[in-house]
Amino acid sequence: MLHGGLLCLLATSVISYGCVCADLVFILLMQGKEVKGTVGQACQICGDTVGVSATGDVFVACNECAFPVCRPCYEYERKDGVKCCPQCKTRYKRLKGSPRVPGDEEEEDVDDLDNEFNYKQGNGKGPEWQGEDIDLSSSSRHEPHHRIPRLTSGQQMSGEIPDASPDRHSIRSPTSSYVDPSVPVPVRIVDPSKDLNSYGLNSVDWKERVESWRVKQDKNMMQVTSKYPDARGGGGDMEGTGSNGEDMQMVDDARLPLSRIVPIPANQLNLYRIVIILRLIILCFFFQYRVSHPVRDAYGLWLVSVICEIWFALSWLLDQFPKWYPINRETYLDRLALRYDREGEPSQLCPIDIFVSTVDPLKEPPLITANTVLSILAVDYPVDKVSCYVSDDGSAMLTFESLSETAEFARKWVPFCKKHNIEPRAPEFYFQQKIDYLKDKIQPSFVKERRAMKREYEEFKIRINALVAKAQKVPEEGWTMADGTAWPGNNPRDHPGMIQVFLGHSGGLDTDGNELPRLVYVSREKRPGFQHHKKAGAMNALIRVSAVLTNGAYLLNVDCDHYFNSSKALREAMCFMMDPALGRKTCYVQFPQRFDGIDLHDRYANRNIVFFDINMKGLDGIQGPMYVGTGCCFNRQALYGYDPVLTEADLEPNIVVKSCCGGRKKKSKSYMDNKNRMMKRTESSAPIFNMEDIEEGIEGYEDERSMLMSQKRLEKRFGQSPIFTASTFMTQGGIPPSTNPASLLKEAIHVISCGYEDKTEWGKEIGWIYGSVTEDILTGFKMHARGWISIYCMPPRPCFKGSAPINLSDRLNQVLRWALGSVEILFSRHCPIWYNYGGRLKLLERVAYINTIVYPLTSLPLIAYCVLPAICLLTNKFIIPEISNYAGMFFILMFASIFATGILELRWSGVGIEDWWRNEQFWVIGGTSAHLFAVFQGLLKVLAGIDTNFTVTSKANDEDGDFAELYVFKWTSLLIPPTTVLVINLVGMVAGISYAINSGYQSWGPLFGKLFFSIWVILHLYPFLKGLMGKQNRTPTIVIVWSILLASIFSLLWVKIDPFISDTQKAVAMGQCGVNC
């Protein structure tokens, strides 16, 4: 507990504005306990040490941002000051042992109501010490000071307190205003029985130091506001500062939160929840009727239908309840700039390493990859804090040469983008825009420079196209480089590691003479007999390379076809990552995927709007969205397997309980037991280290590191690379000071060698997790299981855009890979159904992950349910008995609740009805094809060890016209099941209508229910049927063959049924006619 509280203050002080050089550091020791590591925590108001609370933790005045304030200043601010935290402006809450002040909330769970004042009068001479708290009733302060922001970089003081008796307190009194942490400072022992005034506290000297601090802050404030003179030249100076009120407000904005939660309107959300509960109740009555009323003459059909419906209900519950508490967020980029990136001052933004992954340049065109890289290099972020790493997992010379051409073109493209502030900064998509590109442009040279740049880009495209044409025919002896040597990656499965730095500190400047972000080509070593773990292995290699070369504090990964649609994307992520309250517990910021080149009606639900705009918003209100594989900014320390810094509020049991039962409820004993268990717990499956281990390892670097863990343990965890291991302690990024720059490239080659991960925890507990082709789900799940939260960022302008497979066969193959990954996780030790119970994964977050890995199993009841209407029509039976008016009410209410839930969901999410319907249609199409195949392939892989090859989705552009790829028919076995379902239902409809015509008027009533059932299935498969027809509405030959085959099978069944002959005629023909014939 003590270390956790200390870490909150340490993490905050690193990024807070400024530090006051203390004349006096006041240190409190709990009686009977030694407080270690608190000497360096200086109050940001008076300079005294923060001290400890009654529980032995480091005193934290503000639970929102943990801004370092000592107990006396906290009490003074509450009693006579502004009652708010100087940093985040949150009103101070009453802490244990503090006197109440007007405006305090009533709290039922405060357990010190009889001990609000920890001082008592003794002998009439003054207050006597009764604990760790200080009575401020006799303390005199000057008038309340203005809330002035910190302006200088905070400096931490370190050192240990010399031994003292357990029953004493101590005061540390340096003789100067600067405290050298390496020099021991004399300590005076404080007698708890004596008046603290005798030691100088509350004395004139102490008051003068506080006043001196205020004067210094006023001077600093005047210096800052002088940089922002009032544009109107008006007055309105704030009293006591001499600065303009508008300037003060602007500077004060820098201390406000960098983001905020925008809740869904209560009238929409509450009604939505009520309908969900009503639907659940109706569902219970519906199943009570279905189970208690079997169909005697079609018992098999009834039983199958009930089993399918129960599975669908469970699937709905798994999908619905994680959407119980959806939220929106908004960011404040202006506050981020005021706090960390002031104009004319060195930027304090954290460095970021960006990863781009590619495998096959023939399926992932180099021009698309080049556009992604160009959009990264032109991003709106300090160039010395951005590094781009391109992973070529296919070791293709084409990728290497196209990246070289891209680096040359970037020297012209990047300054053009920044000069004219264009969006997006991927040239292919910028020049394709059908908008008024002159809007908001005021520079006369823009039109001329734009035309010149467009010509430059067209010449660049020609050069890239020439490289692609050249790569189509591979020489027998393999590729050779310009100097005549053989290309090392001629064999993509057996080649050495390759690294090439194209741009950066030593890679040249742009045409305006400015530095460009670093651009690095990486192809990891591959050898026969070594597992390379596909994309997850490539990303882990990039983690290690980037840690050795640049070591950005944060990582952002994108697929090669996902370009930066907004140059502010990195700043959007930093509004969360660098927020004092959120950053220390956030593992990643996930952006939604948006796509270009999709047909207007989104026939195959490529946009996935329902998932990204409904499901992900719901998860953001619990523990955060899932990692979806691209457009995600990571905290590097989270990828290293460290635990987050959690507060008591983060360990609350359930967001549903919180939202339903209200906030101020007395905590139950079970909750407190659960909290204590969580606070003590660490991940048992691996030696996970806490974040405080890193903080303690920063100072006294070599000594502290050896105290934390042995060298052998480090090597087992991170591998045998001292430089990489040292970089893991740099929480704010950057290369360790002791590193020799000349050895970095050699070490970078070493960390991407094929055997580096052997006998380490890479892919098991740290980095991207191995074990599934959908490594993104596993990686995010492991982080959430450790207690990290994630953030869903949806700015008005999409930050990333990519390409999606609009062809039916490619789309189904993509869905097959996702579903296969889920099945692999289902049968692994990381299955959310049983993994990490009793840990820090919240209940509804676990439910969401369970839904993510079991959804392919829904294909089995789904395909059975889609065939049922055809069987009912062919056999003249039905899955429901004749229903009364009372029973019919349940069916009406059931359908009404389904539609009401969907409508209300669309209302609060803003999703259109067409997007929702396309999602429903593709759920049936994918469920009857790709998901079904994934279940069987997954079982074969788990039980028989038969692996499935990873297929890279083609990302080629439409060269034959808009959406030409949409109408291309590519045969795949995935088309067989839905084709069969379609034909069966069509045949069944014909058979049912024929039987009704033959049987008379009384058979038409039951027929309508069966026909509606069958038509409902066909409507869901309609986009699939259009995909089979193609552009010319002509059915391909292969489909005709399948249709004839299936029609023949059902024709034989038809002859057996013979619906055109009445039952009496059948009896006569069989000699079974009696006297009643």
N, C-alpha and C positions, 0 to 999 in steps of 0.2 A: 504493500500500500504506500509506504513511504517513497519507494523508488518511483512508483507510478505517478504520485503527485509531483515529485521533483522533476520528472521528465516533462510533465505538462508545462512547467515554468521554463525549463531549459529550451524546449522546442519553441515556445513563444518568444523568449528573449532573443533567440537567434534572428528572428525576422521582425522584431519590433523596432520602432523608431527610437533610436538613441539610448543613451545610458548616462546616468549622473555619476560623476566620480565622487565616491563617498568619503567623508571625513570620519564617519563612525559607522561601523558595521555591528549591528546588534544581533547576537546569536542566542537562540533559546534552545536549551536541551530539556527534553522531558525527563522527569525524575525517574531514575532507574533505567533510562534508555540513552544510547549514544546516537545522536543525529549525525549522519555522515554525508558529506557532500553538499551542505547547505550554505557554506560560507560564501560562495560566489553569487548567491541570489540577492541582489540589491534592489531595494524598493525604488521604483522609478519616480517617486515624488520627493522623498526626503533623503534617500541614499542609505538608510539603515537596512540591515539584513531583514529579509521577509520573515524569517522565523518559522515556527511550527504551530500547528493547530492543537486542539485538545486531544485529538486521536493520534498524534505523533507524526502526521503527514506534514509536508511543507504547506504552509498557510497559503491558500488560494482564495483571494477576495472575490474574483469574478469567475463563475463557472462557465461562462460563455467563451471567453478568450484567454483566461488565465494570465492576465496582465499583472506583472509582479508589483504588488502593493503590500506594505507591512500592516500589521494589525492596528497600530495607532492611527496611521493615515486612513485606513479603512473606516475606523470608528469615527474619526473626525469628519470624513466626507459624508458619512451617513447622518451624523448629528447636525453639523453646521455647514456642510458643503452642498454640492449639487446632487449627492446621493446616487451618482452614476459612475460607472467605470470610465476612466479617462480615454480608453482605447476604443471600445465598442459601443459606448453610450448606454449599455444595459444597466437598469437600476440594480443596485446592490441588494441582494437578499440577506436576510438576517441569518447569521451563522451561529453555531452553538457557542454559548457564553456571551453573546452580544446583547446589549440592551435594545429593546424595541424602540422604534422611532415612528412618528406618524407616517402612514402610507404603507407599512409592512402588511403583507398578506397574512391571513389566518392560516396556520398550518397545523394539521392534526397530528402529524408524525414527528413533531419536534419534541425531543425528550429531555429538555433542560429548562422547562418552564419555571422550575423553582430555583434555578441558578443562573438567571439572566445577568446578574451583576456579580463578578468574581472578585470584588473587593469589599472589604468591610473596614469600618473605622476601628482603629486600635489606639487606645489611650488618648484619643483626641489629638493625635499629632499628625495624622495624615493617613492615607490609604495604606493598607497592608496587603502584601502579595498572597493571593489565594489560588493561583494556578498559573497558566501560561498567558492569560489575557490581561490587558492593561485597562484600567478604568480611566476614561477620558473626561470624567466629570470635573476633575480638578485641573485638567490640561487647558492651557490658554493658547489659542491660535489667533493669527491675524485674520483679516477679512478674507472671505472665500476668493481663491484665485481663479482666473479664467482657465478654461480647458484648452490647454495649449498642446499641440502635437509634438511628438518626439521628432527630432530633426537629424540626429547623428546616429551612426551605426552603433548598435549595442555591443558592449564588450562584457564578456563573462569573467568573473573572478573565480579562481579555484583554489583548492587547498583543503587540508583537513584540520579539524579542531583538535588541539592537543588534549591529552587525557585530562578529564576533570571528574570530580566526584559526582556520582549519580544524582545527588540531591542538591546540586548547585547549578546556577546559571552563570553565564559568562558574558562579558562585553569585550569586544575586540576593538582596540583603539589605535589605528595607524597614526603616524605623526604627520602624514602629508595626504593630499587629496587623491593621490594615485596609489593603488594597492597592487604591488607586484605579486602575482600568485606564487612565484618561486621563492619568495623571501618570507620566512616565518615572521609572524606578527605577535607581539606580546599580548597575552590574554589576561584580563583581570577577572577574578572570580566574583560573581554576584551572589550576595547572600539573600535568599528569598525572603527572609524575615525583615530586611531593611527596606526603607523607603527608596523607591527608584530615583527620586529627585536627588538623592545624595550622590548618584552616579552621573548626573548631568542630564538625564532625560527630563523633559518638561522644564528645563532650566532656560535661562536667557540665551546661553550659548547654543542650545539645541534649537530654540526658536529662531535665532539669527541664521543658523545654517539653512533652515527651511525657507526663511525669507530670501536668503542669498540664492537658493535654487530657483525661486520664483522670478527674481530679477534676471537671472541668466536666461530663463525660459522666455521672458518678455523680450529680451534683446534678440534672441534667436528668432522669435516670432516676427519682430520688426524686420530682420534681415530677409526672411522668407517673403513676407508680404511686399517688400520693396521690389521684388522681382515681378510682381503681378499688379502694376498700378491700375487704378480704376480707369476704365476706358472712357467713362463719362466725365471724369475729372471732378466728380461730386465729393461731398464730404461724407459725413456719417461715420466718423471714427469711433471705434469701440473704446469705451472708457478704460484707461490704464494701459493701452497697448499702442495707441497711435497708429493703428492699422485700419484700413477700410473694412466695413462690415462684409461687403461682398467678397473681398479677398480672404477674410477670416473664414467665411462659409466655404470657400473653395478648398482652403487648406484643411478645414475640419472634415470635409468630405473624404479626404484621404484616410481617415481613421474609421470610417463606416465599413460595414461588411461588404465584401466584394461580390456577394451574390445573395439572393433571398429566395425562399420558397413561396410560390404563388399558389395557394390552395384552390382546389376546385370549388366553385360556389356551393354553399351548403344546401341550398334548395334543390340543386341538381344531384348532389352526391347522396343526400339523405334519402331522397325518393328512389334513387338507384339501389341503395342498400335495402330499403324496404321491399322493393320488388324482388330482389334476390332472395330474401327471407321467405316471402310469400311463394315464390317459385319452388323453394325447397320444401315448404309445407305441402303444396299441391303435388309435388313429385312423390311425397310419401303416400298420400291418399291414392294417387294414380297407381303406384306399384301394389298397394294393398288390394286394389280392385283387380289388377292384372293377374296377380298370383292366386287370388281366391276365385277366379272365374276362368278356368281352363277351357279350351275348345276340345270337346270330346272326340269329334270325328277328324280332328287335325292336331292331335296332341303333339306330334313331333314339330310341326311348324310353330305351334304356340310356344313350346319350350325353347326353341332356338330364338324366337323373337324376344321372349322375356329376358333371356340371358344377354342378348345383344343390347337391349334397352337398359339393363342394369349397368353394363359396362359403359354405355354412353353417358349415363347419369354420373358415374364415378369420374369419367373423363371430364365432364362439365364441371364438377366440383373442384377438381385439380386445377382447371383452367380459370375458374371464376374467382375463387377466394383470394388469390394473389393480386387481384385487381380491386381489392376492398378499399384501399386508401391511395388512390392516384394523386399525384401532385405535378405541378409545373415549376420550373425554375427560371429565373432571369439573372443575368450577370451585369456588372457595372464596369465596363472597360475603362471608363474615365477615372474611377477610383483606383483601379489597378495601376494606371499610369501615374497618378498623383503619388501613390505610395511607393512604387518600385521603379518607375521609369520617368523621372522628371527631366524635362528638357534642359540641356546644358549641364547635366550631372551624369556621372557614370551609372549605367543601368544596374539595378539590383535584381532584375529578373533572373530566374534560375536557368541554367543551360539545359537544353533538350536535345536528345539524340533521336532521329527519325529513321525508322526502318522501312525499306521497300523490298518486298520479296517477289522473286520471279523464278520460273523453272524452265519453261520451254518457249523460246522466242518465236516459234512458228505458230503456237496457239495463243501466246500473249505478245502481240505485235510490238516490236521495239519502239514504234512511234507513240503508242499509248504509254509505255513505260517512260519514254522521254518526256512526255507532257506532264506526267506525275512528278518526275524529278524537277522539271522547270518550275512547277507551281510551288514546290517545297523551297527551292533556292530563292524564290521571289517573295517568300512569306514576310509579313510585317512583324518582325522580331529582330532584336539585335543580332547582327551577322556573326559576331564572335561567340554567340550562345546557341547557334544552330548547327547541327552536323547531320548530314544525310548519308546513310549507309544502304547500299543496294546489294542485296544477297542474290547471287546468281547460282542457284542450286543445280543448274544444268551445265555449268562451266562452258557456256557457249561463247565462242569468239565473237559472234554476232552481237551479243549483249555488251561485251567489252568495247567493241568498236563503236557501237551506237551511243554508249555512255560517253566515250571520248568526244564524239561529235556534239553531244548534248552539252558537255562542259564548255565547249568553244562557243556554242550559240548562246549559252547562259550569260556570257560576258556582255552581250548586247541586249538580251531580253530583260534581265533583271533590272538594270537602271531605267529602261523604258517603263516597266511596270511601276516602279517606285516614284518615278517623276510624275507620271500622269495618274497614278492611283487607280489603275484599272482592275476590274473584277470580271470573270475569274482570271487567274494568272497562269492558266494552261493555254498556250497559244491556239491549239486546235479548237478548243471550245470557246475561246474568246472571239476568234474571227468567225465562228459559225453562228454567233448570236444574231437573231433577227430582231434587233432593237435599235433605238436611236443611240448610237455610240457617241454622239456629240453632246448628249445631255450632261449638264453639270461640268462640261469641259470649257475652260476659259482661256487656255493658253493658245495663242495664234499658231504656234508651231505644231500643235497636236495632229492636225490632219496630215500634214506633210510627213511627220515622223511616223504616224501610224501606217501610211502607205509604204514607206520605206521598210518598216519592220515587217509588214505583211509579205513584202517581196523577199526579205531575208528569211522569213520562216518557210516560204514556199521553196526556196533554194535548199534550206535545211531538210525539208521533206524529201526532196529529190535525192539528196545524199543518203538519207536513211533508206529510202526505197531501193537505191542501188545496192546497198549493203544486204538488204533482204533478198534481192534477186540473186546476188552472188552466193548467198548461203544456201540456196535451193539445191545446188549440186556440190556435194562434198567430195573433195579430191580423195583418191585412193590412199595416198600417203598421209592424209590428214591436213589440217590447216597449218599454215606457217605465218609467223608475224612479220612485220615490216623489215626487221633486221635479218630475216632468213631462218631464225630458230623456230623449232616446232612449237605449236601452241600447246601449253602444258595440259589443257583440258580436253584434248581430242577424245579421250575416253571418259565419258561423264561419270563412270562408276569406279574409275581408278585413276586418280590424279592428285597432285599435291595441293596444298592450300595456296590461294593467291589473294593478294591485297594490292590495290593500286589507289593512291590518293590523287585525285584529279584536280580538286580545288581546295582552297583553304589558306592557311597562313603562309604556305610556301608554294601555292598553286597559281599565283598570278592574280591580277586585279581585273575589274570590269572596265568598260570603255571610258567610264568617268573617273577611273583611278581609285575606286573604292574596293574594299575587301569583299569577297564573296563567302558564303557559308561553305563549310568543308563538305566535300563530296568524295566518298570512299567506295570503291568496288571491292566486294568480298565474295570469294568462292571457297567454301570450306573444303578441307581434305576429305577424300573418299577412297577407301580401299576395300577390296573383297574381304568378306568375313566380319566386317564391322557394321553394326546397325546405324543407320543415319537418321531414322525417325522422321523422315519427310520434312514437312514445314516446321514442326515443333523443334526438330534438331537444328534446322537452319536459323530459327529465331534465337535459340540459345547460344549459337555461335556468334550471332550479332551482339547479344548482350555482353559477351566476354570481350569481343574485339572493341566495342565502343567503350567499355569500362577501361580498357588499357590505353586507348588513344585519346579519348575526350572525356569520358565519364560524366555525361550529363545526369543531373539529378532526376530527370524524368525521361521516359521513353514513349514514343508514339509510333505505332505501326500501322501501315496501310498496305493494301494489296496494290500490285503494280498498275491496276486499272482504276484506282480511286485517287483522283486528283483533289487538290485543295481548292474547293469552290469559293472559299472565303479566306482572304489573307490574314484575317484576325483569329483563325482557328486556335493557334497556340495560346493566344491571350485569353480566349474563352476558357480553355482548359486551366490556365494558371489562376483564373478567378476562383477556382475551387482548390487547386493543389496548393496555392500559396496563401490561402485563407487561414488565419491563425486558429480558427475553431475547427474547420473541416479538414485541412491539409494533413494533419498528423494521423488521421484515421481513415483516409481515403486511399484505396489501392489503385483505382483507375477512374477515369472519366470517359464514359462511352458516348459517342455521337451516333445519331441515327444514320442508317444507310439510305442514300437517295441515288436515283439512277437517271441516266440519259438514254435516249434511243429506244424507249419503250413505246409500243403502239398506244394510241389514244385511249383505247378501252381497257388496256392492260389485261389481255385475254387470259394469261396464265398467272395472274397475281404476282408478277415479278417485284412490284414495289413493296410488297409485304407491309402495307400501310397499317393493317390491323395489329400486327405484332409490334411495330415500331412506335405507333401512336397511341396504342391502348395498353397492351401487356407491359411494355417497358416503363410506361408512366406509372402503372400500378406497382411494379417492383421498386421504382424509385422511392415510393413512400414506405417501403419496408426496410430493406438492407441494401438496395441498389440493383441496377439492371445487370443482366448477364453480359459477359464479354462475347461479342459476336464475330470476332476475328479480324476486324479492320476498323479504322477510324477510332482508335482507343489510345488514350494517353495514360501511361502507367507510372506509378511511384516505383522507382528502381528498388527501394528497400523492400517493398511488398513482394516483388519478384524474387528477392533473395531469401524469402521464407521467414522474415522477421514478423513478430506479432505487432499489432497496432497499439497505440496509446488510447485506452478507452476510459471514459468517465462512467460514473454511476448511472447516468441517464442512458448511456449506450447499452447498458445491460438489462434494460427493462424487458420483460418477458415477451410481450406480444403487442403489436400495433393495433390489433382488433380490440383487445381488452382496453387499451389506452383510449381508443377512439369511442368505444361504446360506454365505458364506465367513467370517463372524465379524468381530470388530472390529479386533483388533491384528494387522494384516497389513502387511508392508512395502509402502510405496506404490511402484507401478511408475513407470517413466519416462514412460509414456504418460499416466498420471493426472496427474503433475506438470506435463507439458506442457499438458494440457487445463486444469488449474487456472490456470496462468500466462496462457493465452490468454483464459480467462474473466475473470480479474481485470483484464486490460487492455481488454477489449472493452466498448463501449457500443453501444446500438442504432443500427445504421447507417442505418436508414430514416428517422430523424428526429433532430433535435437534442435528445436526451434529456439532462436535467440530473441530476446526482447529488444525493443528499440532503445531502451536505456543502456543496453550493453554498448551500442554504437556511440551514444552520447558520451559515456564515460571513457570510451576509447579514443576520443578525439584529442584530449589533452594528456600529456605524458604518454605520447603515442606508443612507443615500443614497450614501455613498462606496463601500461594499462592493458595493452593487447595481450601480453603474456599472462597477466592476471586473469583475464576473462576466459581464455581458452588456450589450449595447448596447440602447438604448430601441427601436430598430428591430427587433431580434431578439425582444424581449419582445412588441411589438405583433403581430408575425407569428405568435407562438405563442398568446398569450392574447387578442388583440384590443385595440382602442383604448380602454381604460378604465384610467386610472392607479390608481384606487381598487381595482379588482379585482386588478390586477397587484401592487399593494402587499400585498394580503391573502394572496397566494400565499406570501409569505415568513413569515407568522405560523404556524409549525408547530404551536403549541399552541392555535391558535384565537384569536378575538378580533379586534376592529377595530384597524387600525394607529393608533397614538396621534396621528399628524398629520392624521387624517381629520376633516373638518368634518361633524358629524352632520346639519346642515341640508341637505347636498348628497347624502345617501345615497339618498333615495327617487328623486330625479331620476336618479342614476347607475344605480339598480336598473332603472328603466324603459329606460335606454339599453342595458343589457347583455342585455335580452330582445327587442330590436328584430330584425326579420327579416333585416337585412343585417349583423348584428354578426359572424357567423361567416365571412363572405366573406374569403378569402385568409388564413385562420388554420388552426390545426391541430385545431380542435374537430371531433370525430367521426372524425378520422384517427389521431391519436396521443394525444389527451387527452380525458377525459370518456367518455361512452358512445359506442361506436364505431358508425359508420354502415355500411350495406352489406348489412343483412339484417333481416328482420322479427323474428328472434330476436337482438336486439342484446345480450342477456345473455351468450350464448355467446361472441360476439366480444370483448366487453368483458373478461370474465374471462380469455380466452385471451391477450389482449395483455398483461395484467398478469403472468400466469404466464411469458410469454415474456421479460419483463424480469428475471425472477428472483424476483419476489415469491412468497410462499406464502400460502395461505388456510387457514382453520380451519373445521372442522365442529363446531358446538355443538349437542348434543342433551341438554338438561337433562331431568330426569324429568317436569316439567310442560311441555308444548309452549308455546313462547313466542308463536307466532302460529298463528292458525287462519283459514281462509277458506272460501269456497264454491266448489264444483266443479259443472260441467255434468253432471247425472246423466241427461239425455236423450241417446239414442243419436246423433241427428243433430248436436246441439251438441257432444257429445264428439268425434265424428269431425272436425268442423270445427276444433276446437281442436288435435287431433293433426295435421291437415293444415297448419295454420299453423306448428307446430313443425318438421314435416318439411320444409316449403318453405324455412324459414330455414336448415336444415342444407344443403339443396341449393344455396342461394345462396352459402353460405360455401365449399362444395366447389368451385365454379367461380370463386372470387374469389382475389385475391392473398394473402389471409389464410388460405388453406387449410392446415391443420396438416400435410398430407402433405409440403409443400415449404417452408413459411414458417419462417424464423428458425433454420435448422440451424446448429450451432456456437455457439448461444447458451446461455441459462440454463434452458431448458425441459427438464425431466427426461424420460428416454426413455419411461417408463411413463405419465407425464402426457400426453405427445404421443400415445401409443397410445390413451388414453382419449378425447382430443379427436378423433382420426381416427375412432374408432368412433362418436362423436356426430354426425359429419357424413356418414358413408357409410351409416348404417343404412337410410335410405330406399331405397337401391339394392337392398337385400335383397328388396324387394317383387317384383322381376322374377323371380328364381328361386323365390320363395315361391309366387306364384300359379301358376307352371308346375308346381311340385311338388304343389300341391293339386289340380290337374286330372289329373295322371298316373294316380291310382288309377281314376278314372272311365273314362279311355281304355283302361286295362288291362282293366277289366271288359267294356267294349264290344267290344274287339278280341280278347279271350281270349288276351292276351299279358301278359308281366310284365317288369319292369325288372331282375329278378335271375334268373340261370339256376338250374337244379336244383343244389342245394348238397349237399355231402358233410357228414359229421359234423365233419370238421376245419374246413370253412368255416363251418359253423353255430356253431362256438365263437366265431369272431370277432364274429358278430352278437350272440350272447348277452353276450359281454364288453362290447361297445360299448354296449348298452342298460343293462347293469349299471353301467358307469362313469358314464353320464349320470345315472342315478338316485342313485348314491352321491355324486356331486358336488353335486347339488341338496340331498340330505338333510344333508350336512355343512355346506353353506352356510347352510341354515336353522338348524342347530344353533348355530353361533357367532354368527349375527346375531339370533336370537330371532324371526325372521319365521315366521308360521304357514303351514301347508301350503295352506290355502285361499287366502291372499293370493298365494302362489307360483303356484298353479294359475290364478287369475284373471289374473295377469300373463302367463302362457303363452298363455292363450286370447286375450287382447286383442292380444298380439303378432301372432297370425294374423289377427285381425279388422282391426287397423289396417294390417297389411302388405298385405292384399288390397284395401284401399280407400284410405284417406287417404295412405299412403306412396306408393302407385302414382300417384295423381293429383299428388302433390307432385313426383315425378320429372319428369313431363311438363310441368307448369306451370313448374317451375324451368328446364327446357330452353328452353321458349318465352320465358321472361323473359331468359335469357342470350343466346340465339341470335337471337331475333326482336324483343326489346325490349318484349314484351307484359307489362305489369305486372299484378299481381294485387292487388285491393283488400284492405286489411286489415279483417278482420271482428272486431268486439268481441264477445267471448263474453257471452251474456246471463247476468246474475247475479240474476235475479228470484227472490223467495221463493215457496215453495209456499203458495198461498192457498186451494187447493181440497182440502187435506188433505195428510197426510204422503206424500211422494214422488209427488205427483200428476204432476209433470213427467216422472217416469221412464217413464210409460206413454203419454205424448203422442207420436204418430207425426208426424214432419215429413219430408216427402219431400225427398231430396237425391240428386244423381247419385252421391254417394259410396257409396250403398247398392247400386248396380248390380253391381259386380264380385263382392262376397261373395255376393250373391243368386244370381248365375250359378254360382259355384262350388258352392253348396249344391244347386241343382237338378241340375247335371251329375252330382254324386256320388250323389244319390238315384236318378236315372235309371239310372246305371251299376250301382248295387246291384241294381235290379230286373232289368236285363239280365243281369247275372252269374248271379243265382239262376235265372233262366229257362233260361239256357244249361246250367247244371249239371243241372237237372231233365231236360232233353232229352238230355244226353250220357251219363248214367249215373253209377254210383258212383265210377268212377276220376277224374272231374273235380272231385269235392268237395274233395279235398285241396288242390290249387292254388288253389281258390276261397277258402278260409279266409284265406290270406295277403293276397289282393287285398281281401277284405271288411274285414279288420282295418285295412289301409291306408286305405280309404275311410271307415270308421267313425271312425278317429283324426282325420281332417280334420273330419268333422261334429261331433265332440265339441268341438273347438276353436272351431267357429263356433256352438255352441249358445247362448251369450248373445246373439249377433246374431239368431239365429232367434227367441228369446223377445222381443227388442226389436221384431221385425217383427210378432209376434202381438199385442202390446199387452196391456192389462189383461184384456180380455174373451176372450182366446185366439181372436180372430177376425182372420183375415188381411186386411189392407187391400186395397182394390180394385186399387190400382196394382201390388201384389205379385202378385195373381192374374193380371193382364194379362201381367206379365213371365214368370210361370211358364208360362202357356199358350203364349206365344211361344217360349220356350226348349224347352218340351216338343214343340212342333211341329217344331222344327229337329232334335231328337234322334229324333223318330219317323221322319222321313225317313231318318236315318242307320240307324235300326233296320231299316227295310224293306230297306235296302241290305245290311245284315249278315244279316238273316233267320235268327236263331239257332235257330228251331224246326225248320228243315229240315236234315237231316244232310248231310254232304259227299257221300255217294253219291247221294242224291236230287238234289242240285244238279248233279252230273255227268251224271245221266240227263237232267235237264231241259235241259241245255245240249248234249246229244248227244255227250258225251265219255266215255261208258261203254264199257269194253272187255270182254274175255272174263271178267274177274274180277268183274263186276257181279253 
